[in-house]
Amino acid sequence: MADDELDARESERVRRRDRDAARAHTELMRPGMGKVFKQILDAQVKAAKEPPKRRRPRKPRKRA
């Protein structure tokens, strides 16, 4: 179905979805969000450089 063939409720749902997606995109473009993005990237780089934490093997459960 093309957009022209959608009923009114469905076309409004599509418009609302598109607006919500655009809002999320513009939210990331606000002033100051570059700093947050850089902090996230720096945390990912730091986590990649650190060796993974070793987990102790689980003790087997005692059966009653």
Helices and strands as residue ranges (DSSP letters): G 3-5, H 8-28, H 33-49
